[in-house]
Amino acid sequence: MVDICPVCGLPKYICVCGEISKEQQKIKIRLETRKFRKAMTLIEGIDDKNVDLGRLAQKMKAHCACGGTAKNGQIMLQGDQREKAYQFLIQMGYPKENIEVQ
């Protein structure tokens, strides 16, 4: 028996709901200075309804070789990780046009 996607009604193996949701998101990557002049990279705009932010943050931390967390709909990485986070999001299938690095 073939599993059917509840959103689009197509079989799961050809479902495009995940790809469409990735193309509609506007992601911002910015650098913020915290206490004691510590740099923190913030990634905002990822829809947490379709993506598990905790798991994405875990993969991103491993890719960037840094610490961090996912809170309040954003991913926080320690240090200036803007370029690495940008490359990681492109690898994950997010379009370049929708990612803004500040």
Backbone as XML, in Angstrom:
<?xml version="1.0"?>
<chain id="A" units="angstrom">
  <residue number="1" name="MET">
    <atom name="N" x="0.845" y="-1.188" z="0.000"/>
    <atom name="CA" x="0.000" y="0.000" z="0.000"/>
    <atom name="C" x="0.887" y="1.246" z="0.000"/>
  </residue>
  <residue number="2" name="VAL">
    <atom name="N" x="0.566" y="2.206" z="-0.814"/>
    <atom name="CA" x="1.351" y="3.424" z="-0.963"/>
    <atom name="C" x="0.855" y="4.469" z="0.034"/>
  </residue>
  <residue number="3" name="ASP">
    <atom name="N" x="1.807" y="5.117" z="0.735"/>
    <atom name="CA" x="1.451" y="6.198" z="1.648"/>
    <atom name="C" x="1.139" y="7.455" z="0.845"/>
  </residue>
  <residue number="4" name="ILE">
    <atom name="N" x="0.084" y="8.144" z="1.244"/>
    <atom name="CA" x="-0.366" y="9.354" z="0.561"/>
    <atom name="C" x="-0.077" y="10.561" z="1.460"/>
  </residue>
  <residue number="5" name="CYS">
    <atom name="N" x="0.445" y="11.621" z="0.866"/>
    <atom name="CA" x="0.711" y="12.862" z="1.599"/>
    <atom name="C" x="-0.624" y="13.542" z="1.920"/>
  </residue>
  <residue number="6" name="PRO">
    <atom name="N" x="-0.873" y="13.919" z="3.177"/>
    <atom name="CA" x="-2.149" y="14.561" z="3.515"/>
    <atom name="C" x="-2.281" y="15.986" z="2.979"/>
  </residue>
  <residue number="7" name="VAL">
    <atom name="N" x="-1.168" y="16.621" z="2.618"/>
    <atom name="CA" x="-1.217" y="18.010" z="2.153"/>
    <atom name="C" x="-1.522" y="18.092" z="0.661"/>
  </residue>
  <residue number="8" name="CYS">
    <atom name="N" x="-0.730" y="17.367" z="-0.151"/>
    <atom name="CA" x="-0.893" y="17.505" z="-1.605"/>
    <atom name="C" x="-1.642" y="16.337" z="-2.239"/>
  </residue>
  <residue number="9" name="GLY">
    <atom name="N" x="-1.780" y="15.223" z="-1.536"/>
    <atom name="CA" x="-2.518" y="14.094" z="-2.062"/>
    <atom name="C" x="-1.725" y="13.198" z="-2.996"/>
  </residue>
  <residue number="10" name="LEU">
    <atom name="N" x="-0.442" y="13.466" z="-3.157"/>
    <atom name="CA" x="0.420" y="12.632" z="-3.992"/>
    <atom name="C" x="1.051" y="11.517" z="-3.149"/>
  </residue>
  <residue number="11" name="PRO">
    <atom name="N" x="1.514" y="10.459" z="-3.784"/>
    <atom name="CA" x="2.253" y="9.442" z="-3.022"/>
    <atom name="C" x="3.498" y="10.053" z="-2.381"/>
  </residue>
  <residue number="12" name="LYS">
    <atom name="N" x="3.873" y="9.545" z="-1.203"/>
    <atom name="CA" x="4.983" y="10.104" z="-0.430"/>
    <atom name="C" x="6.290" y="10.151" z="-1.219"/>
  </residue>
  <residue number="13" name="TYR">
    <atom name="N" x="6.538" y="9.158" z="-2.071"/>
    <atom name="CA" x="7.829" y="9.112" z="-2.767"/>
    <atom name="C" x="7.955" y="10.179" z="-3.849"/>
  </residue>
  <residue number="14" name="ILE">
    <atom name="N" x="6.865" y="10.822" z="-4.275"/>
    <atom name="CA" x="6.960" y="11.916" z="-5.245"/>
    <atom name="C" x="6.409" y="13.233" z="-4.672"/>
  </residue>
  <residue number="15" name="CYS">
    <atom name="N" x="6.163" y="13.280" z="-3.380"/>
    <atom name="CA" x="5.622" y="14.471" z="-2.720"/>
    <atom name="C" x="6.623" y="15.623" z="-2.812"/>
  </residue>
  <residue number="16" name="VAL">
    <atom name="N" x="6.132" y="16.810" z="-3.130"/>
    <atom name="CA" x="6.989" y="17.981" z="-3.280"/>
    <atom name="C" x="6.672" y="19.059" z="-2.237"/>
  </residue>
  <residue number="17" name="CYS">
    <atom name="N" x="5.921" y="18.731" z="-1.230"/>
    <atom name="CA" x="5.537" y="19.716" z="-0.219"/>
    <atom name="C" x="6.757" y="20.293" z="0.492"/>
  </residue>
  <residue number="18" name="GLY">
    <atom name="N" x="7.728" y="19.453" z="0.827"/>
    <atom name="CA" x="8.933" y="19.913" z="1.518"/>
    <atom name="C" x="9.751" y="20.869" z="0.677"/>
  </residue>
  <residue number="19" name="GLU">
    <atom name="N" x="9.879" y="20.581" z="-0.601"/>
    <atom name="CA" x="10.652" y="21.451" z="-1.497"/>
    <atom name="C" x="9.947" y="22.786" z="-1.717"/>
  </residue>
  <residue number="20" name="ILE">
    <atom name="N" x="8.626" y="22.762" z="-1.831"/>
    <atom name="CA" x="7.878" y="23.995" z="-2.018"/>
    <atom name="C" x="7.995" y="24.878" z="-0.787"/>
  </residue>
  <residue number="21" name="SER">
    <atom name="N" x="7.929" y="24.282" z="0.407"/>
    <atom name="CA" x="8.032" y="25.079" z="1.626"/>
    <atom name="C" x="9.426" y="25.684" z="1.770"/>
  </residue>
  <residue number="22" name="LYS">
    <atom name="N" x="10.463" y="24.982" z="1.311"/>
    <atom name="CA" x="11.824" y="25.529" z="1.368"/>
    <atom name="C" x="11.961" y="26.743" z="0.458"/>
  </residue>
  <residue number="23" name="GLU">
    <atom name="N" x="11.296" y="26.715" z="-0.690"/>
    <atom name="CA" x="11.411" y="27.811" z="-1.642"/>
    <atom name="C" x="10.652" y="29.058" z="-1.205"/>
  </residue>
  <residue number="24" name="GLN">
    <atom name="N" x="9.711" y="28.925" z="-0.280"/>
    <atom name="CA" x="8.902" y="30.057" z="0.132"/>
    <atom name="C" x="9.443" y="30.769" z="1.366"/>
  </residue>
  <residue number="25" name="GLN">
    <atom name="N" x="10.512" y="30.274" z="1.954"/>
    <atom name="CA" x="11.051" y="30.847" z="3.180"/>
    <atom name="C" x="12.115" y="31.893" z="2.879"/>
  </residue>
  <residue number="26" name="LYS">
    <atom name="N" x="12.108" y="32.966" z="3.627"/>
    <atom name="CA" x="13.133" y="34.005" z="3.546"/>
    <atom name="C" x="14.003" y="33.863" z="4.795"/>
  </residue>
  <residue number="27" name="ILE">
    <atom name="N" x="15.234" y="33.433" z="4.602"/>
    <atom name="CA" x="16.128" y="33.145" z="5.721"/>
    <atom name="C" x="17.142" y="34.272" z="5.841"/>
  </residue>
  <residue number="28" name="LYS">
    <atom name="N" x="17.364" y="34.735" z="7.081"/>
    <atom name="CA" x="18.350" y="35.782" z="7.355"/>
    <atom name="C" x="19.426" y="35.203" z="8.270"/>
  </residue>
  <residue number="29" name="ILE">
    <atom name="N" x="20.674" y="35.401" z="7.870"/>
    <atom name="CA" x="21.819" y="34.999" z="8.687"/>
    <atom name="C" x="22.528" y="36.286" z="9.084"/>
  </residue>
  <residue number="30" name="ARG">
    <atom name="N" x="22.634" y="36.523" z="10.387"/>
    <atom name="CA" x="23.274" y="37.766" z="10.826"/>
    <atom name="C" x="24.180" y="37.520" z="12.023"/>
  </residue>
  <residue number="31" name="LEU">
    <atom name="N" x="25.089" y="38.423" z="12.230"/>
    <atom name="CA" x="26.041" y="38.346" z="13.328"/>
    <atom name="C" x="25.605" y="39.315" z="14.408"/>
  </residue>
  <residue number="32" name="GLU">
    <atom name="N" x="25.611" y="38.858" z="15.635"/>
    <atom name="CA" x="25.230" y="39.691" z="16.764"/>
    <atom name="C" x="26.310" y="39.586" z="17.822"/>
  </residue>
  <residue number="33" name="THR">
    <atom name="N" x="26.616" y="40.699" z="18.470"/>
    <atom name="CA" x="27.608" y="40.698" z="19.538"/>
    <atom name="C" x="26.875" y="40.622" z="20.872"/>
  </residue>
  <residue number="34" name="ARG">
    <atom name="N" x="27.241" y="39.639" z="21.657"/>
    <atom name="CA" x="26.611" y="39.426" z="22.966"/>
    <atom name="C" x="27.505" y="39.994" z="24.063"/>
  </residue>
  <residue number="35" name="LYS">
    <atom name="N" x="27.224" y="39.596" z="25.295"/>
    <atom name="CA" x="28.012" y="40.056" z="26.439"/>
    <atom name="C" x="29.486" y="39.717" z="26.252"/>
  </residue>
  <residue number="36" name="PHE">
    <atom name="N" x="30.324" y="40.565" z="26.776"/>
    <atom name="CA" x="31.773" y="40.377" z="26.753"/>
    <atom name="C" x="32.313" y="40.287" z="25.327"/>
  </residue>
  <residue number="37" name="ARG">
    <atom name="N" x="31.671" y="40.958" z="24.376"/>
    <atom name="CA" x="32.061" y="41.017" z="22.968"/>
    <atom name="C" x="32.162" y="39.643" z="22.313"/>
  </residue>
  <residue number="38" name="LYS">
    <atom name="N" x="31.291" y="38.736" z="22.692"/>
    <atom name="CA" x="31.246" y="37.406" z="22.081"/>
    <atom name="C" x="30.351" y="37.459" z="20.845"/>
  </residue>
  <residue number="39" name="ALA">
    <atom name="N" x="30.838" y="36.899" z="19.745"/>
    <atom name="CA" x="30.067" y="36.892" z="18.500"/>
    <atom name="C" x="29.088" y="35.713" z="18.505"/>
  </residue>
  <residue number="40" name="MET">
    <atom name="N" x="27.895" y="35.941" z="17.974"/>
    <atom name="CA" x="26.866" y="34.914" z="17.887"/>
    <atom name="C" x="26.193" y="35.040" z="16.521"/>
  </residue>
  <residue number="41" name="THR">
    <atom name="N" x="26.142" y="33.937" z="15.787"/>
    <atom name="CA" x="25.491" y="33.923" z="14.486"/>
    <atom name="C" x="24.035" y="33.492" z="14.680"/>
  </residue>
  <residue number="42" name="LEU">
    <atom name="N" x="23.107" y="34.296" z="14.168"/>
    <atom name="CA" x="21.682" y="33.998" z="14.289"/>
    <atom name="C" x="21.115" y="33.671" z="12.921"/>
  </residue>
  <residue number="43" name="ILE">
    <atom name="N" x="20.373" y="32.566" z="12.837"/>
    <atom name="CA" x="19.696" y="32.174" z="11.609"/>
    <atom name="C" x="18.198" y="32.246" z="11.887"/>
  </residue>
  <residue number="44" name="GLU">
    <atom name="N" x="17.503" y="33.128" z="11.175"/>
    <atom name="CA" x="16.074" y="33.346" z="11.388"/>
    <atom name="C" x="15.314" y="33.107" z="10.094"/>
  </residue>
  <residue number="45" name="GLY">
    <atom name="N" x="14.043" y="32.796" z="10.232"/>
    <atom name="CA" x="13.177" y="32.686" z="9.068"/>
    <atom name="C" x="12.910" y="31.266" z="8.614"/>
  </residue>
  <residue number="46" name="ILE">
    <atom name="N" x="13.474" y="30.273" z="9.286"/>
    <atom name="CA" x="13.201" y="28.884" z="8.928"/>
    <atom name="C" x="11.890" y="28.485" z="9.582"/>
  </residue>
  <residue number="47" name="ASP">
    <atom name="N" x="10.964" y="27.986" z="8.794"/>
    <atom name="CA" x="9.642" y="27.602" z="9.284"/>
    <atom name="C" x="9.760" y="26.368" z="10.173"/>
  </residue>
  <residue number="48" name="ASP">
    <atom name="N" x="9.453" y="26.529" z="11.454"/>
    <atom name="CA" x="9.612" y="25.411" z="12.389"/>
    <atom name="C" x="8.438" y="24.440" z="12.373"/>
  </residue>
  <residue number="49" name="LYS">
    <atom name="N" x="7.446" y="24.687" z="11.531"/>
    <atom name="CA" x="6.335" y="23.738" z="11.410"/>
    <atom name="C" x="6.720" y="22.550" z="10.538"/>
  </residue>
  <residue number="50" name="ASN">
    <atom name="N" x="7.509" y="22.813" z="9.498"/>
    <atom name="CA" x="7.903" y="21.761" z="8.565"/>
    <atom name="C" x="9.271" y="21.172" z="8.865"/>
  </residue>
  <residue number="51" name="VAL">
    <atom name="N" x="10.097" y="21.891" z="9.623"/>
    <atom name="CA" x="11.468" y="21.464" z="9.894"/>
    <atom name="C" x="11.670" y="21.384" z="11.398"/>
  </residue>
  <residue number="52" name="ASP">
    <atom name="N" x="12.324" y="20.325" z="11.865"/>
    <atom name="CA" x="12.688" y="20.207" z="13.269"/>
    <atom name="C" x="13.929" y="21.061" z="13.497"/>
  </residue>
  <residue number="53" name="LEU">
    <atom name="N" x="13.739" y="22.238" z="14.128"/>
    <atom name="CA" x="14.853" y="23.160" z="14.310"/>
    <atom name="C" x="15.947" y="22.571" z="15.181"/>
  </residue>
  <residue number="54" name="GLY">
    <atom name="N" x="15.586" y="21.776" z="16.166"/>
    <atom name="CA" x="16.583" y="21.154" z="17.029"/>
    <atom name="C" x="17.511" y="20.236" z="16.253"/>
  </residue>
  <residue number="55" name="ARG">
    <atom name="N" x="16.941" y="19.425" z="15.394"/>
    <atom name="CA" x="17.751" y="18.496" z="14.584"/>
    <atom name="C" x="18.579" y="19.259" z="13.549"/>
  </residue>
  <residue number="56" name="LEU">
    <atom name="N" x="17.985" y="20.302" z="12.940"/>
    <atom name="CA" x="18.731" y="21.112" z="11.977"/>
    <atom name="C" x="19.880" y="21.837" z="12.666"/>
  </residue>
  <residue number="57" name="ALA">
    <atom name="N" x="19.637" y="22.350" z="13.874"/>
    <atom name="CA" x="20.701" y="23.020" z="14.630"/>
    <atom name="C" x="21.813" y="22.041" z="14.981"/>
  </residue>
  <residue number="58" name="GLN">
    <atom name="N" x="21.444" y="20.826" z="15.321"/>
    <atom name="CA" x="22.440" y="19.811" z="15.655"/>
    <atom name="C" x="23.333" y="19.509" z="14.446"/>
  </residue>
  <residue number="59" name="LYS">
    <atom name="N" x="22.738" y="19.365" z="13.274"/>
    <atom name="CA" x="23.521" y="19.115" z="12.063"/>
    <atom name="C" x="24.384" y="20.321" z="11.705"/>
  </residue>
  <residue number="60" name="MET">
    <atom name="N" x="23.830" y="21.514" z="11.892"/>
    <atom name="CA" x="24.569" y="22.724" z="11.560"/>
    <atom name="C" x="25.751" y="22.922" z="12.508"/>
  </residue>
  <residue number="61" name="LYS">
    <atom name="N" x="25.564" y="22.611" z="13.783"/>
    <atom name="CA" x="26.663" y="22.716" z="14.748"/>
    <atom name="C" x="27.781" y="21.746" z="14.407"/>
  </residue>
  <residue number="62" name="ALA">
    <atom name="N" x="27.421" y="20.545" z="13.968"/>
    <atom name="CA" x="28.438" y="19.570" z="13.580"/>
    <atom name="C" x="29.173" y="20.033" z="12.326"/>
  </residue>
  <residue number="63" name="HIS">
    <atom name="N" x="28.462" y="20.615" z="11.375"/>
    <atom name="CA" x="29.079" y="21.099" z="10.138"/>
    <atom name="C" x="30.019" y="22.275" z="10.418"/>
  </residue>
  <residue number="64" name="CYS">
    <atom name="N" x="29.612" y="23.180" z="11.299"/>
    <atom name="CA" x="30.406" y="24.372" z="11.589"/>
    <atom name="C" x="31.444" y="24.133" z="12.685"/>
  </residue>
  <residue number="65" name="ALA">
    <atom name="N" x="31.370" y="23.011" z="13.377"/>
    <atom name="CA" x="32.286" y="22.680" z="14.475"/>
    <atom name="C" x="32.237" y="23.751" z="15.562"/>
  </residue>
  <residue number="66" name="CYS">
    <atom name="N" x="31.020" y="24.021" z="16.040"/>
    <atom name="CA" x="30.847" y="25.032" z="17.076"/>
    <atom name="C" x="29.683" y="24.631" z="17.974"/>
  </residue>
  <residue number="67" name="GLY">
    <atom name="N" x="29.464" y="25.396" z="19.002"/>
    <atom name="CA" x="28.325" y="25.183" z="19.884"/>
    <atom name="C" x="27.158" y="26.036" z="19.444"/>
  </residue>
  <residue number="68" name="GLY">
    <atom name="N" x="26.004" y="25.781" z="20.027"/>
    <atom name="CA" x="24.839" y="26.578" z="19.690"/>
    <atom name="C" x="23.562" y="25.944" z="20.202"/>
  </residue>
  <residue number="69" name="THR">
    <atom name="N" x="22.435" y="26.540" z="19.828"/>
    <atom name="CA" x="21.134" y="26.056" z="20.270"/>
    <atom name="C" x="20.050" y="26.535" z="19.310"/>
  </residue>
  <residue number="70" name="ALA">
    <atom name="N" x="18.855" y="25.997" z="19.502"/>
    <atom name="CA" x="17.678" y="26.438" z="18.748"/>
    <atom name="C" x="16.640" y="26.913" z="19.760"/>
  </residue>
  <residue number="71" name="LYS">
    <atom name="N" x="16.293" y="28.184" z="19.692"/>
    <atom name="CA" x="15.314" y="28.776" z="20.610"/>
    <atom name="C" x="14.449" y="29.774" z="19.864"/>
  </residue>
  <residue number="72" name="ASN">
    <atom name="N" x="13.206" y="29.856" z="20.255"/>
    <atom name="CA" x="12.278" y="30.889" z="19.772"/>
    <atom name="C" x="12.252" y="31.024" z="18.250"/>
  </residue>
  <residue number="73" name="GLY">
    <atom name="N" x="12.307" y="29.916" z="17.546"/>
    <atom name="CA" x="12.216" y="29.939" z="16.097"/>
    <atom name="C" x="13.483" y="30.383" z="15.395"/>
  </residue>
  <residue number="74" name="GLN">
    <atom name="N" x="14.603" y="30.408" z="16.098"/>
    <atom name="CA" x="15.863" y="30.760" z="15.468"/>
    <atom name="C" x="16.972" y="29.836" z="15.951"/>
  </residue>
  <residue number="75" name="ILE">
    <atom name="N" x="18.019" y="29.734" z="15.133"/>
    <atom name="CA" x="19.173" y="28.913" z="15.468"/>
    <atom name="C" x="20.310" y="29.858" z="15.814"/>
  </residue>
  <residue number="76" name="MET">
    <atom name="N" x="20.953" y="29.618" z="16.964"/>
    <atom name="CA" x="22.061" y="30.444" z="17.409"/>
    <atom name="C" x="23.325" y="29.599" z="17.423"/>
  </residue>
  <residue number="77" name="LEU">
    <atom name="N" x="24.361" y="30.084" z="16.735"/>
    <atom name="CA" x="25.646" y="29.407" z="16.689"/>
    <atom name="C" x="26.706" y="30.313" z="17.298"/>
  </residue>
  <residue number="78" name="GLN">
    <atom name="N" x="27.622" y="29.728" z="18.051"/>
    <atom name="CA" x="28.678" y="30.508" z="18.673"/>
    <atom name="C" x="29.735" y="30.882" z="17.647"/>
  </residue>
  <residue number="79" name="GLY">
    <atom name="N" x="30.156" y="32.126" z="17.677"/>
    <atom name="CA" x="31.196" y="32.603" z="16.776"/>
    <atom name="C" x="30.623" y="33.131" z="15.468"/>
  </residue>
  <residue number="80" name="ASP">
    <atom name="N" x="31.511" y="33.593" z="14.607"/>
    <atom name="CA" x="31.120" y="34.105" z="13.293"/>
    <atom name="C" x="31.080" y="32.929" z="12.316"/>
  </residue>
  <residue number="81" name="GLN">
    <atom name="N" x="29.910" y="32.350" z="12.124"/>
    <atom name="CA" x="29.724" y="31.172" z="11.276"/>
    <atom name="C" x="28.845" y="31.488" z="10.070"/>
  </residue>
  <residue number="82" name="ARG">
    <atom name="N" x="28.796" y="32.738" z="9.650"/>
    <atom name="CA" x="27.869" y="33.141" z="8.588"/>
    <atom name="C" x="28.117" y="32.399" z="7.277"/>
  </residue>
  <residue number="83" name="GLU">
    <atom name="N" x="29.363" y="32.326" z="6.841"/>
    <atom name="CA" x="29.657" y="31.691" z="5.552"/>
    <atom name="C" x="29.412" y="30.186" z="5.603"/>
  </residue>
  <residue number="84" name="LYS">
    <atom name="N" x="29.806" y="29.544" z="6.697"/>
    <atom name="CA" x="29.588" y="28.097" z="6.829"/>
    <atom name="C" x="28.098" y="27.769" z="6.905"/>
  </residue>
  <residue number="85" name="ALA">
    <atom name="N" x="27.338" y="28.593" z="7.626"/>
    <atom name="CA" x="25.891" y="28.371" z="7.732"/>
    <atom name="C" x="25.222" y="28.568" z="6.375"/>
  </residue>
  <residue number="86" name="TYR">
    <atom name="N" x="25.678" y="29.559" z="5.620"/>
    <atom name="CA" x="25.151" y="29.816" z="4.278"/>
    <atom name="C" x="25.383" y="28.603" z="3.375"/>
  </residue>
  <residue number="87" name="GLN">
    <atom name="N" x="26.597" y="28.080" z="3.363"/>
    <atom name="CA" x="26.916" y="26.909" z="2.544"/>
    <atom name="C" x="26.117" y="25.683" z="2.992"/>
  </residue>
  <residue number="88" name="PHE">
    <atom name="N" x="25.928" y="25.518" z="4.293"/>
    <atom name="CA" x="25.171" y="24.380" z="4.810"/>
    <atom name="C" x="23.710" y="24.438" z="4.362"/>
  </residue>
  <residue number="89" name="LEU">
    <atom name="N" x="23.107" y="25.618" z="4.426"/>
    <atom name="CA" x="21.706" y="25.758" z="4.029"/>
    <atom name="C" x="21.528" y="25.501" z="2.536"/>
  </residue>
  <residue number="90" name="ILE">
    <atom name="N" x="22.499" y="25.886" z="1.726"/>
    <atom name="CA" x="22.443" y="25.594" z="0.298"/>
    <atom name="C" x="22.533" y="24.085" z="0.081"/>
  </residue>
  <residue number="91" name="GLN">
    <atom name="N" x="23.398" y="23.411" z="0.842"/>
    <atom name="CA" x="23.507" y="21.955" z="0.757"/>
    <atom name="C" x="22.200" y="21.271" z="1.129"/>
  </residue>
  <residue number="92" name="MET">
    <atom name="N" x="21.476" y="21.841" z="2.073"/>
    <atom name="CA" x="20.221" y="21.249" z="2.537"/>
    <atom name="C" x="19.071" y="21.486" z="1.564"/>
  </residue>
  <residue number="93" name="GLY">
    <atom name="N" x="19.290" y="22.272" z="0.511"/>
    <atom name="CA" x="18.269" y="22.442" z="-0.512"/>
    <atom name="C" x="17.548" y="23.775" z="-0.498"/>
  </residue>
  <residue number="94" name="TYR">
    <atom name="N" x="17.969" y="24.707" z="0.348"/>
    <atom name="CA" x="17.356" y="26.035" z="0.362"/>
    <atom name="C" x="17.945" y="26.855" z="-0.788"/>
  </residue>
  <residue number="95" name="PRO">
    <atom name="N" x="17.122" y="27.578" z="-1.556"/>
    <atom name="CA" x="17.638" y="28.351" z="-2.697"/>
    <atom name="C" x="18.496" y="29.538" z="-2.244"/>
  </residue>
  <residue number="96" name="LYS">
    <atom name="N" x="19.535" y="29.817" z="-3.025"/>
    <atom name="CA" x="20.469" y="30.918" z="-2.715"/>
    <atom name="C" x="19.761" y="32.258" z="-2.660"/>
  </residue>
  <residue number="97" name="GLU">
    <atom name="N" x="18.761" y="32.443" z="-3.520"/>
    <atom name="CA" x="18.073" y="33.718" z="-3.612"/>
    <atom name="C" x="17.305" y="34.070" z="-2.336"/>
  </residue>
  <residue number="98" name="ASN">
    <atom name="N" x="16.913" y="33.060" z="-1.561"/>
    <atom name="CA" x="16.103" y="33.293" z="-0.377"/>
    <atom name="C" x="16.920" y="33.393" z="0.908"/>
  </residue>
  <residue number="99" name="ILE">
    <atom name="N" x="18.235" y="33.300" z="0.801"/>
    <atom name="CA" x="19.106" y="33.388" z="1.980"/>
    <atom name="C" x="19.825" y="34.718" z="1.937"/>
  </residue>
  <residue number="100" name="GLU">
    <atom name="N" x="19.643" y="35.526" z="2.980"/>
    <atom name="CA" x="20.272" y="36.834" z="3.068"/>
    <atom name="C" x="21.308" y="36.815" z="4.191"/>
  </residue>
  <residue number="101" name="VAL">
    <atom name="N" x="22.549" y="37.125" z="3.849"/>
    <atom name="CA" x="23.628" y="37.172" z="4.840"/>
    <atom name="C" x="23.915" y="38.630" z="5.143"/>
  </residue>
  <residue number="102" name="GLN">
    <atom name="N" x="23.882" y="38.994" z="6.420"/>
    <atom name="CA" x="24.109" y="40.377" z="6.835"/>
    <atom name="C" x="25.419" y="40.485" z="7.578"/>
  </residue>
</chain>
